[in-house]
Amino acid sequence: MRIRGYFALSCPAVNPRRLAYWLIVPFLSLAAVLPARAFPRHNDTGFLNRHVTVNGVTYKYQVYVPENWNEHTSWPVILFLHGSGERGSEGMDETQIGLPQAIRVHPDRWPFIVVMPQVPFGHRHWTDPDMMQMALAALDQDTKEFHGDRDRTYLTGLSLGGYGVYELARYNPHRFAAIVPVSGGVFWSYKPDRWRESAILPGEYARAIGRTPIWIFHGADDNVVSAKTSRPHVRRPQDRRRQRPLLGVCRLAAQCLGQGLREPRPASMAA
């Protein structure tokens, strides 16, 4: 019928459940065709791109997530600090050597969340306060995202990263369950004047690190970072309040790294 210029149409009553169905279906269809990145995903594993912002600066880096990862388990975590040759801004080069390389060869041996931050170019070091802050920020971020276990969080680093291991452990003595510096030390190659404090520096670090277990690896023939930078840590008298460090001795740094990643205990130890 016609009422004041409009047509009035009669229609049967609409079932509320059917109406809700037809309203929801379009949204579900839209979700199905949207890019995956529009929604948070928790099933990605392997080497993943990440970034962290500290003091207004954004840093790209990588995190490794085991293939069998699930959110119902608390996972052990490793923070890996790369060497000087892997510095950059793309967040990738740090995955080409050391622990990340070992993971690619034998992923079954590494049921860990592995955080791999990257120092940018510009002659910067892991011992710089802002770089240590960035590394810990990345660690905290991934520990939260991937259900990391703070009581099973370990720190390791190679060469330049080995320097950073001692420094991070010194200023965060209760943060790590154990530390494994490879070809590092407290006497930095870029600050030779630190050798003038050779009588006091090792003791200062030992007191700060306390009872955190330490497993040290160093190549005896290393011509970049001398092995003598590692020996003071194990030659100094140990008291009962400190953990006795283990020193893995090998000829070359590369062999030392391989030994540390493969063997359950060092091939040889010095005390």
N, C-alpha and C positions, 0 to 999 in steps of 0.2 A: 504494500500500500504506500501511498505518497503522503507525507506529512510536511507541510510548509516548505516545499521545494526540495526535500530530501527523500531518498528512498530508504525505507526501513526493511531490513531483511531479517527473517526469522531463521534461527539455526538451533540445532539440538544442544543440550547442555554439555559442556566439556569436562571430562574427568580430570581433576587436578593432577593426578599422577601422570596421566598422558601428557598434559601440558608441560609439566616439569621435565619429562623425557625429551620433548621436542626443543625445549630451551637449552638443555645441557648438551645434547648431541653436537650442535655446531661448535661448541667450545672444545669438546674432546677431539673433534676432527681437526680443528686448528692446531691443537697441541701436537697432534701426530705428524704434522708437516713442518712445524717449526724446527730450526736447527737445534741440535742436541745441546749446544752451549748455552741456549736460553734457559736451561734448567740445570740445577746442580747435579753432578754425576758422582757416584761413589763407587762405581765399578771399574774405573780406569786403573790399569796397573802398568808396570814397566817404568821407563824413564819419562817423567812428566814435566812439562814446562810450568814454572811458577815465577812469581815476582813478589817482592816485599818492598814496602816503602818505609824508609827511616829518615827522619828529619827532613821530609819533603823530597828526598831523592829515591827514585825507584830502581831497584836492582833485579835483573833477571837471573834465574838460577834453575837447577834441576832437583827433582826429588825422585828416588826410586821406590816403587811400591811393589812388593812381591805378588806374583800371579795369584796366589791363594789368599790374598788379603781379604778380610771381612771386618765389618764394623762391630762384631760381637766379641772380638779378641783384643787384648791389650798387647801391643807390638813393641819389641825392643827397637831402639833407634840408634843410628850412628851418624855423627856429624863429621863429614870429611872435608878437610881443607887442602886445596890443591897447591901445586908448586908455582914458581915464578913464570914458567913457560905457558901456563894456562890462564893467565890473566886476560881479561877482555870484558866486553859489555853485552855479548849476545847470549850469555848464559848456557853455553854448550861445550866449550873447550875443556872445561874441568871434568867432563865425563869420558875423556879419551885416554886417561892414564891412571895407574894406581888402582884403588879400590873399585871405581866404576868399571874399569876394564876387566877386573877379575870377576865382577858380577856378571858381565856379559858372557864370559866363558863358562862359568859355573853358577848360574842363578840359584840352583837348588841348595848351594852351600850358604846362601845369604838370606835367611828369613828375617830380614830387618827392613825397617823404613830407613833409607839412607838419604840424608840431606846434604846437598852439594852446592853451597853458595859460591860466588865468583867475585874475586877482587877485580875492579876495573883497571884499565890502563892508567898510566900516569905515575909510575914508580911508587905505587902504594903497596902496603904490606899488611899481613894478617895481624901484626902487632900494633897497628894503628887503632886507637880507641874506636873510631867510627866503623872500622871494618869488623872489629870484635862485636860491636853492637849490632851490626847488620847480620852477622853469622848467627848470633843468638836469637835475633828476631825471626829469621828464617826457621831456625830450629823450633822455636816456640809455636810458630804458625803451623808447621807440618805436624808437630806433636799433637796439637789440638785437632787438626783436620783428619788425621789418619789414626787416631786413638793410640798414640805412642805412650809407652810406659816411662815415666820420668825416673823411676828407680832402676831402669835398665837402659840408660842413655850413655853412650860411649863416644869418645872423642879421639880422632886420629887425623894425621896430616903428614904430608910429604914435603921435605925440604923447606921451602918458604912456609908451607903449612905446618911443618914440624915446629918452627919457631912459634907459630900461632897456638899450637897445642899447649905448650908450656905457659904461654901468656894467658890464655883463656882459663886454664886450670888454676893458675895462680890467683886470678881475680874472681873465680867462681869455684872455690874449693869443694863445695858440696853439690855441685851440679851434675857431675859425671860419675858413673859407676866405676870407670877405669879409663885410662888414657894410653894411647899407643903412638908416640912420636916416631917418625921415620926420617932419618937424616936431618934432624933438627938440633936444637939446643937453646941455651939462654944467652949464648954469645953470638950475636947476629953478624953476618958477613957485611951488612950495609952499615953497621955501627961498630967498627973495630975497637973503638975506645972502651967498649964494655969489658975487654980483656983486662983492663987495669983493675977491675973489681973482681978478678977471678978468685980471690980469697974469701969473698963474702956472698957473691951472687948465688952460687949453687945452694948454699945454706938457706938463703932467704926464700928461694923457690921451694926448697924441701919443706921448710916450716909452713909456708902458705898452702901448699898442696896437701900436706898432712898425710893421712892414711889412704888416700886414693891410690889404688893399684896402678903401677906404671910398668909398661913393657916397651923397652927402647930398642930400636933397630938402627944400625948405622953401618955404612960401607967403610971398611978399613982403608981403602984406596980412594975414597971420595976426595976429588980435587976441587970441589966447589964449596962444600960444607965439611970442614975437617972433622974426622971422627973424635978428635979431642974435645969437641964441644959437647959430646954425649958422656964421655967417661967421668967427668967430675961428679955426675949425679950418682954414680954407683960406687965411686971410690971414697966418698966422704963417709965417716963413721955414721952408722944409723942407730938411732935410739928406739926404744920400744914404742914410742908414739907414732913412728913413721913407717910407711910401707917400704919394704926392701925392693928396690927396682930390679928388673931383669934386663940384661943387655944382650941382644942378639948380634953376634959378630959375623960379618961376611966380607968378601973382598970388594965388591962393587955395590953401589946403592941399589941398582936394579935387582941384583941378586937378593939383597936384603929385603927389598919390598916383596919379591916373590916368596921368600922364606916366611915372612910375616903373614902373608895371605894364605899360605898353604899349610904350614905346620902348626900343630897344637901347642908346641913349645919351641923355644929357640934351639938352634943346633948347638950353640955354645953360649955360656953365660959368664960374665965377669962380675966380681964383687969387690 
